[in-house]
Amino acid sequence: MFTNQSFTNSSIPIDLHSRDLTALLDIMVSGEPPKKALSLKQVKTLYAFCDQYECPFVRQLMLAQFKKVADTDPWETFVLAGEHRDIDLAKQAIEFMPKCKDKHLISAGKLPLAMAKQADLSFLLSLLEQTQIQQTQVYTLENGYSESQVNERWAKVAKHFQPRE
C-alpha cells in the first residue's frame, strides 16, 4: 500500500486508538511485544491494520504477542488465524487447545454450530480431521491420561495441521 502512487506526498490515515498505535510502534521499534499483554481485541485490530497496510514484517514481529493470546483464548485465536490464513498462528492456537473449555466438543467432533460458523472451513476441516487421527477424544484427563499426554496429542494435531485449499 505504501508503494501506491496515490499516497506519494500525502498523509496516510491511521485509524488506530492511541493505545493500539503505541503498542504497534513499540513492536516496530524494539521488535518485541509490549511488556503488558494485549487484549484479543487489540491483537485483532493490529492484525487487521497489518493486513490493510501490507506490513508483513511488523505482522511477523507481532507473532510473539499473538502467541500470548493463543495461550489465554485458543479457540478465538484459531478463528483469527483462519480469517487471516495464518497457519503458524493456527498451529500455536491448537497447541493450547487443552486449555480451551470446549476442547472436548472439538475433539469429539460435536462442535456446536455457533462455534463452527466462526472458523474458516478449510481450517476447521483440517482441525477436525487431525483430532480424529490423533484420537484427542480418547486422550483426556477424564479418561485417566496425564496432562503431558493430553498436551502431547494436541501438539501432534498442531504439527500435522494443514488447511485444505
Backbone as a printed PyTorch tensor [residue, N CA C, xyz], in Angstrom:
tensor([[[  0.8180,  -1.1920,   0.0000],
         [  0.0000,   0.0000,   0.0000],
         [  0.8640,   1.2590,   0.0000]],

        [[  1.9570,   1.2510,   0.7410],
         [  2.8000,   2.4440,   0.8120],
         [  3.4980,   2.7280,  -0.5110]],

        [[  3.5840,   1.7550,  -1.3800],
         [  4.1810,   1.9680,  -2.6930],
         [  3.1570,   2.5020,  -3.6880]],

        [[  1.9130,   2.5760,  -3.2860],
         [  0.8480,   3.0800,  -4.1360],
         [  1.0980,   4.5630,  -4.4280]],

        [[  1.0720,   4.9190,  -5.6850],
         [  1.3700,   6.2990,  -6.0980],
         [  0.3930,   7.3190,  -5.5260]],

        [[ -0.8330,   6.9020,  -5.2310],
         [ -1.8020,   7.8600,  -4.6980],
         [ -1.4280,   8.3280,  -3.2870]],

        [[ -0.5380,   7.6110,  -2.6140],
         [ -0.1090,   8.0110,  -1.2790],
         [  1.1590,   8.8580,  -1.2940]],

        [[  1.7970,   8.9750,  -2.4290],
         [  3.0180,   9.7540,  -2.5140],
         [  2.7130,  11.2120,  -2.1840]],

        [[  3.5160,  11.7860,  -1.3210],
         [  3.3870,  13.1900,  -0.9180],
         [  2.0440,  13.5160,  -0.2740]],

        [[  1.4570,  12.5600,   0.3890],
         [  0.2140,  12.8390,   1.1040],
         [  0.2320,  12.0750,   2.4280]],

        [[ -0.5930,  12.5330,   3.3370],
         [ -0.6600,  11.8490,   4.6300],
         [ -1.4650,  10.5580,   4.4840]],

        [[ -1.1520,   9.6260,   5.3370],
         [ -1.8450,   8.3420,   5.3180],
         [ -2.6730,   8.2610,   6.5920]],

        [[ -3.9690,   8.0620,   6.4550],
         [ -4.7990,   7.9730,   7.6600],
         [ -4.5040,   6.6810,   8.4270]],

        [[ -4.2580,   6.8230,   9.7090],
         [ -4.0240,   5.6540,  10.5510],
         [ -5.1410,   5.6260,  11.5830]],

        [[ -6.0820,   4.7580,  11.3430],
         [ -7.2670,   4.6740,  12.1830],
         [ -7.0300,   3.6780,  13.3200]],

        [[ -6.2140,   4.0980,  14.2840],
         [ -5.9280,   3.2730,  15.4510],
         [ -6.1110,   4.1050,  16.7110]],

        [[ -6.5910,   3.4830,  17.7530],
         [ -6.6700,   4.1200,  19.0610],
         [ -5.2380,   4.3500,  19.5430]],

        [[ -5.0250,   5.3400,  20.3660],
         [ -3.6610,   5.6800,  20.8040],
         [ -2.9590,   4.5030,  21.4840]],

        [[ -3.6780,   3.6990,  22.2800],
         [ -3.0200,   2.5600,  22.9470],
         [ -2.5960,   1.5040,  21.9260]],

        [[ -3.3940,   1.3430,  20.8440],
         [ -3.0400,   0.3810,  19.8010],
         [ -1.8450,   0.8800,  18.9920]],

        [[ -1.8540,   2.1780,  18.6870],
         [ -0.7380,   2.7630,  17.9440],
         [  0.5480,   2.6990,  18.7760]],

        [[  0.4310,   2.9590,  20.0670],
         [  1.5960,   2.8600,  20.9550],
         [  2.1610,   1.4440,  20.9460]],

        [[  1.2890,   0.4610,  21.0530],
         [  1.7380,  -0.9420,  21.0340],
         [  2.4000,  -1.2710,  19.6990]],

        [[  1.8070,  -0.8160,  18.6060],
         [  2.3600,  -1.0720,  17.2790],
         [  3.7510,  -0.4470,  17.1350]],

        [[  3.8910,   0.8000,  17.5660],
         [  5.1890,   1.4730,  17.4670],
         [  6.2340,   0.8060,  18.3590]],

        [[  5.8160,   0.3820,  19.5510],
         [  6.7430,  -0.3450,  20.4300],
         [  7.2470,  -1.6100,  19.7520]],

        [[  6.3600,  -2.3240,  19.1250],
         [  6.7270,  -3.5610,  18.4310],
         [  7.6710,  -3.2590,  17.2750]],

        [[  7.3710,  -2.2080,  16.5240],
         [  8.1950,  -1.8570,  15.3650],
         [  9.5960,  -1.4140,  15.7890]],

        [[  9.6820,  -0.6510,  16.8590],
         [ 10.9720,  -0.1150,  17.2870],
         [ 11.8220,  -1.1700,  17.9850]],

        [[ 11.2190,  -1.8930,  18.9080],
         [ 12.0020,  -2.8360,  19.7160],
         [ 12.0290,  -4.2460,  19.1370]],

        [[ 11.0770,  -4.5480,  18.2830],
         [ 10.9880,  -5.9080,  17.7640],
         [ 10.4150,  -6.8660,  18.7860]],

        [[  9.9380,  -6.3160,  19.8790],
         [  9.3770,  -7.1230,  20.9610],
         [  7.9570,  -6.6580,  21.2410]],

        [[  7.1160,  -7.5600,  21.7110],
         [  5.7800,  -7.1330,  22.1070],
         [  5.8540,  -6.2840,  23.3710]],

        [[  4.8380,  -5.4830,  23.6300],
         [  4.8450,  -4.6540,  24.8310],
         [  4.9240,  -5.5200,  26.0900]],

        [[  5.3940,  -4.9230,  27.1720],
         [  5.5120,  -5.6520,  28.4460],
         [  4.1430,  -6.1510,  28.9130]],

        [[  3.1480,  -5.2920,  28.7780],
         [  1.7910,  -5.6610,  29.1800],
         [  1.1240,  -6.3950,  28.0090]],

        [[  0.5460,  -7.5370,  28.2900],
         [ -0.1030,  -8.3280,  27.2420],
         [ -1.2650,  -7.5500,  26.6290]],

        [[ -1.4030,  -7.6890,  25.3400],
         [ -2.5080,  -7.0570,  24.6340],
         [ -3.7640,  -7.8990,  24.7890]],

        [[ -4.9020,  -7.2390,  24.6800],
         [ -6.1660,  -7.9710,  24.6930],
         [ -6.3780,  -8.6010,  23.3180]],

        [[ -7.2800,  -9.5610,  23.2490],
         [ -7.5930, -10.1860,  21.9670],
         [ -8.1090,  -9.1370,  20.9810]],

        [[ -8.8890,  -8.1760,  21.4720],
         [ -9.4110,  -7.1120,  20.6090],
         [ -8.2640,  -6.2940,  20.0070]],

        [[ -7.2660,  -5.9590,  20.8200],
         [ -6.1180,  -5.2050,  20.3100],
         [ -5.3430,  -6.0210,  19.2830]],

        [[ -5.1630,  -7.2900,  19.5650],
         [ -4.4430,  -8.1500,  18.6290],
         [ -5.1750,  -8.1870,  17.2920]],

        [[ -6.5020,  -8.3370,  17.3360],
         [ -7.2890,  -8.3620,  16.0970],
         [ -7.1560,  -7.0370,  15.3460]],

        [[ -7.2030,  -5.9370,  16.0870],
         [ -7.0800,  -4.6110,  15.4720],
         [ -5.7310,  -4.4550,  14.7800]],

        [[ -4.6550,  -4.8230,  15.4650],
         [ -3.3180,  -4.6790,  14.8850],
         [ -3.0980,  -5.6500,  13.7320]],

        [[ -3.6680,  -6.8140,  13.8330],
         [ -3.5540,  -7.7940,  12.7520],
         [ -4.2320,  -7.2480,  11.4940]],

        [[ -5.4390,  -6.7020,  11.6680],
         [ -6.1640,  -6.1210,  10.5320],
         [ -5.4000,  -4.9330,   9.9550]],

        [[ -4.8010,  -4.1330,  10.8220],
         [ -4.0120,  -2.9880,  10.3690],
         [ -2.8490,  -3.4540,   9.4970]],

        [[ -2.1450,  -4.4790,   9.9520],
         [ -1.0030,  -5.0010,   9.1820],
         [ -1.4500,  -5.5450,   7.8280]],

        [[ -2.6100,  -6.1650,   7.7970],
         [ -3.1350,  -6.6480,   6.5190],
         [ -3.5170,  -5.4760,   5.6140]],

        [[ -4.1940,  -4.4900,   6.1890],
         [ -4.6550,  -3.3430,   5.4080],
         [ -3.4910,  -2.5820,   4.7860]],

        [[ -2.4290,  -2.3840,   5.5590],
         [ -1.3010,  -1.5930,   5.0720],
         [ -0.1280,  -2.4390,   4.5900]],

        [[ -0.3780,  -3.7280,   4.4100],
         [  0.6200,  -4.6510,   3.8590],
         [  1.9480,  -4.5260,   4.6040]],

        [[  1.9100,  -4.8690,   5.8750],
         [  3.0970,  -4.8040,   6.7360],
         [  3.4630,  -6.2000,   7.2340]],

        [[  3.9160,  -7.0810,   6.3590],
         [  4.2020,  -8.4530,   6.7950],
         [  5.3220,  -8.5360,   7.8270]],

        [[  6.2960,  -7.6370,   7.7520],
         [  7.3950,  -7.6790,   8.7170],
         [  6.8900,  -7.3580,  10.1190]],

        [[  6.0700,  -6.3320,  10.2310],
         [  5.5190,  -5.9620,  11.5340],
         [  4.6080,  -7.0800,  12.0370]],

        [[  3.8490,  -7.6430,  11.1220],
         [  2.9660,  -8.7530,  11.4920],
         [  3.7880,  -9.9170,  12.0520]],

        [[  4.9240, -10.1790,  11.4590],
         [  5.8000, -11.2470,  11.9440],
         [  6.3280, -10.9190,  13.3400]],

        [[  6.6690,  -9.6600,  13.5710],
         [  7.1310,  -9.2510,  14.8970],
         [  6.0360,  -9.4320,  15.9500]],

        [[  4.8010,  -9.2620,  15.5390],
         [  3.6880,  -9.3660,  16.4740],
         [  3.3250, -10.8070,  16.7900]],

        [[  3.8890, -11.7610,  16.0810],
         [  3.5520, -13.1620,  16.2970],
         [  3.7610, -13.5720,  17.7550]],

        [[  4.7890, -13.0630,  18.3990],
         [  5.0190, -13.3920,  19.8130],
         [  3.8490, -12.9350,  20.6740]],

        [[  3.2950, -11.7760,  20.3470],
         [  2.1460, -11.2840,  21.1000],
         [  0.9260, -12.1560,  20.8270]],

        [[  0.7520, -12.5520,  19.5880],
         [ -0.3870, -13.3940,  19.2460],
         [ -0.2970, -14.7310,  19.9710]],

        [[  0.9220, -15.2340,  20.1540],
         [  1.1000, -16.4990,  20.8620],
         [  0.6370, -16.3720,  22.3100]],

        [[  0.8150, -15.1930,  22.8980],
         [  0.3250, -14.9800,  24.2580],
         [ -1.1940, -15.0730,  24.2970]],

        [[ -1.8470, -14.5420,  23.2760],
         [ -3.3030, -14.6060,  23.2090],
         [ -3.7420, -16.0490,  22.9870]],

        [[ -2.9790, -16.8010,  22.1980],
         [ -3.3020, -18.2120,  21.9530],
         [ -3.3290, -18.9760,  23.2650]],

        [[ -2.4660, -18.6060,  24.1670],
         [ -2.3930, -19.2610,  25.4670],
         [ -3.6530, -19.0050,  26.2890]],

        [[ -4.2040, -17.8060,  26.2010],
         [ -5.3610, -17.4490,  27.0190],
         [ -6.6920, -17.7320,  26.3400]],

        [[ -6.7450, -17.6930,  25.0300],
         [ -8.0010, -17.9410,  24.3130],
         [ -7.7150, -18.6680,  23.0040]],

        [[ -7.4350, -19.9690,  23.0830],
         [ -7.0140, -20.7040,  21.8860],
         [ -8.0670, -20.7630,  20.7800]],

        [[ -9.3390, -20.9050,  21.1290],
         [-10.3500, -21.0160,  20.0710],
         [-10.4570, -19.7120,  19.2900]],

        [[-10.5490, -18.5860,  19.9910],
         [-10.6440, -17.2890,  19.3130],
         [ -9.3990, -17.0180,  18.4760]],

        [[ -8.2610, -17.4340,  18.9680],
         [ -7.0210, -17.2620,  18.2150],
         [ -7.0350, -18.1240,  16.9630]],

        [[ -7.5630, -19.3340,  17.0720],
         [ -7.6870, -20.2170,  15.9110],
         [ -8.6070, -19.5800,  14.8630]],

        [[ -9.7010, -19.0090,  15.3110],
         [-10.6330, -18.3270,  14.4010],
         [ -9.9300, -17.1560,  13.7120]],

        [[ -9.2060, -16.3600,  14.4900],
         [ -8.4480, -15.2270,  13.9380],
         [ -7.4390, -15.7110,  12.9020]],

        [[ -6.7490, -16.7850,  13.2070],
         [ -5.7600, -17.3430,  12.2720],
         [ -6.4240, -17.7430,  10.9590]],

        [[ -7.5930, -18.3370,  11.0440],
         [ -8.3140, -18.7250,   9.8300],
         [ -8.7360, -17.5220,   9.0030]],

        [[ -9.1830, -16.4720,   9.6760],
         [ -9.5990, -15.2550,   8.9710],
         [ -8.4530, -14.6640,   8.1660]],

        [[ -7.2410, -14.7900,   8.6870],
         [ -6.0750, -14.1880,   8.0420],
         [ -5.1690, -15.2130,   7.3640]],

        [[ -5.6500, -16.4580,   7.2930],
         [ -4.9120, -17.5520,   6.6230],
         [ -3.5050, -17.7060,   7.2010]],

        [[ -3.3920, -17.6000,   8.5030],
         [ -2.1010, -17.6840,   9.1820],
         [ -1.9480, -19.0750,   9.8050]],

        [[ -1.2740, -19.9520,   9.1020],
         [ -1.1270, -21.3400,   9.5340],
         [ -0.2900, -21.4370,  10.8060]],

        [[  0.7720, -20.6390,  10.9130],
         [  1.6190, -20.6810,  12.1160],
         [  0.8330, -20.2960,  13.3660]],

        [[  0.0150, -19.2650,  13.2490],
         [ -0.8000, -18.8420,  14.3880],
         [ -1.8300, -19.9160,  14.7310]],

        [[ -2.4100, -20.5440,  13.7160],
         [ -3.3760, -21.6210,  13.9580],
         [ -2.7200, -22.7740,  14.7060]],

        [[ -1.5230, -23.1350,  14.2900],
         [ -0.8040, -24.2250,  14.9620],
         [ -0.5190, -23.8650,  16.4170]],

        [[ -0.1620, -22.6140,  16.6500],
         [  0.0900, -22.1700,  18.0210],
         [ -1.1880, -22.2860,  18.8470]],

        [[ -2.3080, -21.8600,  18.2770],
         [ -3.5860, -21.9480,  18.9900],
         [ -3.9470, -23.4020,  19.2820]],

        [[ -3.7210, -24.2810,  18.3220],
         [ -4.0500, -25.6990,  18.5010],
         [ -3.2430, -26.2970,  19.6480]],

        [[ -1.9920, -25.9110,  19.7700],
         [ -1.1710, -26.4420,  20.8650],
         [ -1.7430, -26.0820,  22.2350]],

        [[ -2.4630, -24.9650,  22.2990],
         [ -3.0470, -24.5460,  23.5690],
         [ -4.5020, -24.9850,  23.7270]],

        [[ -5.0400, -25.7570,  22.7950],
         [ -6.4290, -26.2070,  22.8880],
         [ -6.7440, -26.9560,  24.1810]],

        [[ -5.7960, -27.6740,  24.7880],
         [ -6.1450, -28.3110,  26.0610],
         [ -6.6390, -27.3140,  27.1190]],

        [[ -6.3210, -26.0310,  26.9630],
         [ -6.7930, -25.0090,  27.9000],
         [ -8.1850, -24.4950,  27.5390]],

        [[ -8.6750, -24.8670,  26.3640],
         [ -9.9840, -24.3980,  25.8890],
         [-11.0900, -25.1630,  26.6080]],

        [[-12.0590, -24.4380,  27.1570],
         [-13.1220, -25.1030,  27.9030],
         [-13.9760, -26.0090,  27.0200]],

        [[-14.0160, -25.7510,  25.7240],
         [-14.8260, -26.5520,  24.8020],
         [-14.0040, -27.5510,  24.0020]],

        [[-12.8020, -27.8710,  24.4540],
         [-11.9340, -28.7700,  23.6780],
         [-12.5650, -30.1310,  23.4610]],

        [[-13.3610, -30.5890,  24.4440],
         [-13.9970, -31.9010,  24.2960],
         [-14.9850, -31.9090,  23.1310]],

        [[-15.5890, -30.7680,  22.8480],
         [-16.5110, -30.6750,  21.7120],
         [-15.7490, -30.7130,  20.3950]],

        [[-14.5850, -30.0740,  20.3770],
         [-13.7650, -30.0470,  19.1650],
         [-13.2230, -31.4350,  18.8800]],

        [[-12.6720, -32.0550,  19.9030],
         [-12.0270, -33.3430,  19.6750],
         [-13.0240, -34.4680,  19.4600]],

        [[-14.2360, -34.3130,  19.9280],
         [-15.2410, -35.3500,  19.7300],
         [-16.0370, -35.1190,  18.4490]],

        [[-15.7520, -34.0260,  17.7570],
         [-16.4860, -33.7220,  16.5330],
         [-17.9180, -33.3000,  16.7980]],

        [[-18.1860, -32.7980,  17.9940],
         [-19.5400, -32.3600,  18.3660],
         [-19.5880, -30.8460,  18.5060]],

        [[-18.8590, -30.1920,  17.6810],
         [-18.7380, -28.7420,  17.7400],
         [-20.1030, -28.0890,  17.5040]],

        [[-20.5400, -27.2150,  18.4090],
         [-21.8070, -26.5180,  18.1950],
         [-21.7450, -25.6710,  16.9180]],

        [[-22.8670, -25.5500,  16.2590],
         [-22.9340, -24.7970,  15.0050],
         [-22.4220, -23.3690,  15.1860]],

        [[-22.7420, -22.7590,  16.3120],
         [-22.2950, -21.3750,  16.5560],
         [-20.7730, -21.2810,  16.5480]],

        [[-20.1000, -22.2600,  17.1250],
         [-18.6290, -22.2560,  17.1160],
         [-18.1050, -22.5770,  15.7220]],

        [[-18.7040, -23.5610,  15.0860],
         [-18.2450, -23.9770,  13.7530],
         [-18.3550, -22.8340,  12.7550]],

        [[-19.3980, -22.0310,  12.8650],
         [-19.5960, -20.9070,  11.9400],
         [-18.5040, -19.8500,  12.0730]],

        [[-17.8780, -19.7790,  13.2340],
         [-16.8400, -18.7760,  13.4620],
         [-15.5740, -19.0780,  12.6680]],

        [[-15.2850, -20.3420,  12.4710],
         [-13.9950, -20.7540,  11.9110],
         [-14.0350, -20.8530,  10.3910]],

        [[-12.9010, -20.5780,   9.7820],
         [-12.7200, -20.7840,   8.3490],
         [-12.8850, -22.2800,   8.0700]],

        [[-13.6600, -22.6170,   7.0470],
         [-13.9940, -24.0120,   6.7790],
         [-12.7630, -24.8700,   6.5100]],

        [[-11.8210, -24.3630,   5.7320],
         [-10.6360, -25.1720,   5.4270],
         [ -9.7920, -25.4160,   6.6790]],

        [[ -9.7510, -24.4400,   7.5730],
         [ -9.0200, -24.6160,   8.8300],
         [ -9.7730, -25.5910,   9.7370]],

        [[-11.0870, -25.4220,   9.8120],
         [-11.8970, -26.2760,  10.6800],
         [-11.8390, -27.7400,  10.2490]],

        [[-11.9640, -27.9940,   8.9480],
         [-11.9190, -29.3770,   8.4650],
         [-10.5910, -30.0400,   8.7950]],

        [[ -9.5140, -29.3190,   8.6160],
         [ -8.2030, -29.8780,   8.9380],
         [ -8.0730, -30.1420,  10.4370]],

        [[ -8.5710, -29.2290,  11.2440],
         [ -8.5260, -29.4170,  12.6980],
         [ -9.3050, -30.6610,  13.1040]],

        [[-10.5290, -30.7950,  12.5970],
         [-11.3560, -31.9510,  12.9540],
         [-10.7300, -33.2530,  12.4670]],

        [[-10.1740, -33.2200,  11.2720],
         [ -9.5130, -34.4080,  10.7270],
         [ -8.3430, -34.8300,  11.6220]],

        [[ -7.5280, -33.8790,  12.0180],
         [ -6.3660, -34.2070,  12.8410],
         [ -6.7560, -34.6490,  14.2530]],

        [[ -7.8400, -34.0810,  14.7980],
         [ -8.2650, -34.5350,  16.1260],
         [ -8.7320, -35.9860,  16.0640]],

        [[ -9.3180, -36.3810,  14.9380],
         [ -9.7180, -37.7860,  14.7660],
         [ -8.4850, -38.6730,  14.6370]],

        [[ -7.5570, -38.2920,  13.7960],
         [ -6.3500, -39.0930,  13.5690],
         [ -5.5570, -39.2560,  14.8660]],

        [[ -5.4230, -38.1810,  15.6230],
         [ -4.6170, -38.2100,  16.8520],
         [ -5.4050, -38.6860,  18.0730]],

        [[ -6.6720, -39.0060,  17.8740],
         [ -7.5350, -39.5490,  18.9310],
         [ -7.5760, -38.6590,  20.1730]],

        [[ -7.7160, -37.3740,  19.9670],
         [ -7.7490, -36.4670,  21.1180],
         [ -8.9850, -36.6930,  21.9790]],

        [[-10.0440, -37.2850,  21.4080],
         [-11.2370, -37.5600,  22.2080],
         [-10.9860, -38.6820,  23.2110]],

        [[ -9.9790, -39.5080,  22.9670],
         [ -9.6130, -40.5950,  23.8810],
         [ -8.6120, -40.0990,  24.9190]],

        [[ -7.6300, -39.3240,  24.4620],
         [ -6.5670, -38.8410,  25.3450],
         [ -7.0500, -37.6120,  26.1140]],

        [[ -7.7950, -37.8620,  27.1720],
         [ -8.3110, -36.7790,  28.0060],
         [ -7.9540, -37.0500,  29.4580]],

        [[ -8.0000, -36.0080,  30.2610],
         [ -7.7620, -36.1650,  31.6980],
         [ -8.8430, -37.0470,  32.3140]],

        [[-10.0700, -36.8920,  31.8010],
         [-11.1930, -37.6680,  32.3130],
         [-10.9970, -39.1660,  32.0860]],

        [[-10.2770, -39.5300,  31.0600],
         [-10.0120, -40.9430,  30.7610],
         [ -8.7440, -41.4490,  31.4450]],

        [[ -8.1750, -40.6370,  32.3240],
         [ -7.0380, -41.0870,  33.1120],
         [ -5.6690, -40.7840,  32.5280]],

        [[ -5.6220, -40.0170,  31.4560],
         [ -4.3250, -39.6620,  30.8750],
         [ -3.7680, -38.4410,  31.5960]],

        [[ -2.4570, -38.3460,  31.6320],
         [ -1.8160, -37.2080,  32.3030],
         [ -1.9320, -35.9570,  31.4380]],

        [[ -1.7240, -34.8230,  32.0890],
         [ -1.7660, -33.5510,  31.3620],
         [ -0.7210, -33.5280,  30.2510]],

        [[  0.4500, -34.0750,  30.5160],
         [  1.5010, -34.0850,  29.4860],
         [  1.1110, -34.9730,  28.3000]],

        [[  0.4070, -36.0740,  28.5520],
         [ -0.0470, -36.9270,  27.4480],
         [ -1.1060, -36.2170,  26.6090]],

        [[ -2.0020, -35.5120,  27.2740],
         [ -3.0360, -34.7490,  26.5600],
         [ -2.3740, -33.6560,  25.7220]],

        [[ -1.4500, -32.9130,  26.3290],
         [ -0.7510, -31.8440,  25.6090],
         [  0.0350, -32.3930,  24.4260]],

        [[  0.6280, -33.5600,  24.6000],
         [  1.3950, -34.1880,  23.5240],
         [  0.4960, -34.5120,  22.3250]],

        [[ -0.7110, -34.9840,  22.5870],
         [ -1.6590, -35.2830,  21.4940],
         [ -2.0220, -34.0190,  20.7260]],

        [[ -2.3090, -32.9540,  21.4550],
         [ -2.6730, -31.7100,  20.7840],
         [ -1.4790, -31.1160,  20.0350]],

        [[ -0.2790, -31.3160,  20.5510],
         [  0.9260, -30.8600,  19.8360],
         [  1.0550, -31.6050,  18.5090]],

        [[  0.6740, -32.8800,  18.4920],
         [  0.7040, -33.6450,  17.2380],
         [ -0.3550, -33.1390,  16.2650]],

        [[ -1.5190, -32.7740,  16.7890],
         [ -2.5550, -32.1840,  15.9310],
         [ -1.9980, -30.9220,  15.2810]],

        [[ -1.3500, -30.0720,  16.0790],
         [ -0.7770, -28.8240,  15.5580],
         [  0.2980, -29.1030,  14.5180]],

        [[  1.1540, -30.0460,  14.8060],
         [  2.2620, -30.3620,  13.8920],
         [  1.7550, -30.7880,  12.5140]],

        [[  0.6980, -31.5750,  12.4960],
         [  0.1920, -32.1150,  11.2290],
         [ -0.9330, -31.2770,  10.6200]],

        [[ -1.2760, -30.1760,  11.2810],
         [ -2.3490, -29.3100,  10.7830],
         [ -1.9430, -28.6640,   9.4600]],

        [[ -2.7730, -28.8330,   8.4630],
         [ -2.5470, -28.2080,   7.1560],
         [ -3.9140, -27.9340,   6.5330]],

        [[ -4.3340, -26.6670,   6.4700],
         [ -5.6590, -26.3620,   5.9150],
         [ -5.7950, -26.8360,   4.4740]],

        [[ -6.9940, -27.1660,   4.1330],
         [ -7.2820, -27.5880,   2.7590],
         [ -7.3860, -26.3600,   1.8690]],

        [[ -7.0080, -26.5450,   0.6530],
         [ -7.0850, -25.4210,  -0.3060],
         [ -8.3550, -25.4840,  -1.1150]]])
